[in-house]
Amino acid sequence: MLSKIFIFALLNSLICASAIPNLRPFNTTSPISRRALSAADVLLQIAPTSNTCSGAAFPTECATNVQAAPWLIAAMAKYGITSAPETAAVLSLIAFESGDFKFNTNHFPAPGRPGQGTRNMQMASYNLMYAKSIPELAGKVTAGQSAEQLNAVRALVLPDQYSWASGAWFFTTQCASVRSAVQAGGDAGFAAYMGCIGTPVTPDRKAYWDRANAAFGG
């Protein structure tokens, strides 16, 4: 497991930094081993197609690993996620739900589920809760169940400073009961997290978790 020093260094690294000084990755089998990891490196290992938006179905929603990194660093810091297993779990979920950071709203089946979106693809009811939790947005929230109203709430939390942080918010506020299990690491912790999300550990979700776990030395 990575040291706390490494985690704090990662979360506070600048996106354009070529390396984190004086630190080596613990996972020597990683393709990015033998040099220190930047946040963008870690994201690319978790979301392997995130280095480009070429061919993205919705180009305005797509972000690269380099673009995503500073927002995710800020999100983890804001919501106090610093342990390696928790960070890996949340990042794996975000990478999976956003299709390697290429989606910010639900589009499938077309035209998509009203109100569902953000980088962890939150359902409308959680986007309402999330928006209400943000002081600068709370006064703008108008609750309602029509597609127009649900989409209006979603629109409030789609800007980068909110959308990238929604996964960390959900984990720390809606999944607090499983945090100790996730912090303990391993597949059991990830399964507990998925149970909180309301989904089984499917092979595709497990693949993202495995990559994230490897990136963080698990």
BELLIN-V216192 format. One record per pair of residues at least 24 apart in sequence whose C-alpha atoms are under 7 Angstrom apart, sorted by the first residue. I is the first residue (numbers start at 1). GAP is how many residues later the second one is. If there is no record, write none. Layout:
I/GAP  I/GAP
This chain:
1/216  1/217  2/24  2/82  2/214  2/215  7/75  7/76  7/77  8/74  10/28  10/29  11/62  12/61  13/25  13/26  15/24  15/25  15/51  15/54  15/55  26/191  27/187  27/190  39/30  40/25  40/26  40/29  42/173  45/166  45/170  46/46  46/162  46/165  46/166  47/48  47/53  49/51  50/50  50/51  56/46  61/41  61/42  61/43  62/39  62/40  62/41  63/38  63/39  64/37  71/90  71/93  72/92  72/93  75/89  75/90  75/93  76/92  79/89  79/90  79/93  83/100  84/132  85/97  85/98  85/100  86/96  86/97  88/124  88/125  88/128  89/101  89/120  90/77  90/78  92/116  92/117  92/120  93/27  94/25  94/26  94/73  96/109  96/112  97/24  114/33  114/36  114/37  115/35  115/36  115/38  115/39  116/38  117/37  118/39  118/40  118/45  118/46  118/48  119/44  119/45  120/46  120/47  124/26  127/26  127/27  128/25  131/26
